[in-house]
Amino acid sequence: MSGVSLAVAPRTEPDQPISPSKSAEKTTTTAAGLGGVIGSLRVIELQLVAFIMVFSASGLVPILDLGFPVLASVYLLLLARFTFPTRVCSSTSTSQQIFRGNRFFRFYVVLGTTFGLFLPLAYVLGGFARGDEHAIRSATPHLFLLSCQILTENVISGLSLFSPPVRALVPLLYTVRRIFVVIDWVIDVWLNKKLPANAQIQDVAWSWFGKVLAVANLAYFSINLFVFLIPKFLPRAFEQYFNQRDNEVASKMAEDKRPSAATPPSSESAKNEAKKSD
């Protein structure tokens, strides 16, 4: 959800040829370190997404947030078709991934999944159990957009139709929109929700759980946007894309320079051959 399904495999350096054996070795090493955790997280996420979208589409999500995934998908398809089409050489590339993860990145993914998906889901379910409609309406738009982002990332990560810049824009677009949604969540739980003077301890604890959770999501996804996605993730996506374009141009130029065996001899060479024969 922070671009994790697009950021698991190693990144190739510029102007460095890809060796199948080295690529397989790097991919195996990365999969050994990150595949178990991230793979299991993605399975759990996809199982929860179906449940989230069911009650998210039951009138708890504003129309603007319901239409955002459609508009974002159309925009990404237009970018993939006209602005950043897939390069020919990218189809033969051994890896479609953009960013190389490490142990800290693994912890970063787990932390974001916990604060961004699991705890908000528990908060919404707890709101159903407690009859707290205010908590449900505050957190559900964030969960809905996050579930759409997870589905989109998982779909395009396995398609060669989308070039690296287009794939990198998926978490970027959704994160920008969700930051505004989380800001509304923070305002709702901190300013618009008041506890009665005789509130019980569990009610106070529940209220503070929602407040801390909203602030934690705002902090995490703001850091994710301004520290990871914009300065690191997006530039590497463009770097990979333009490296693929340069490789494609170089390969075409090399093919053009090769002499064709079927090319007939020129008239001058034919005259020279005739003089030699005389």
Buried (B, 14 or more C-beta within 10 A) or exposed (E): BBBBBBBBBBBBEEEEEBEEEBBEEBBEEBBEBBBEBBEEBBEEBEEBBEEBBEBBEEEBBBEEBBEBBEEBBEEBEEBBEEEBBBBEBBEEBBBBBBBBBEEEBBEBBBEBBBBBBBBBBEBBEBBEEEEBEEBBBBBBBBBBBBBBBBBBBBEBBEEEEBBBBBBBBBBBBBBEBBBEBBBBBBEBBEEEBEEEEEEEEEBEEBBEBBBEBBBBBBEBBBBBBEEBBBEBBBEBBBBBBBBBBBBBEEEEEEEEEEEEEEEEEEEEEEEEEEEEEE
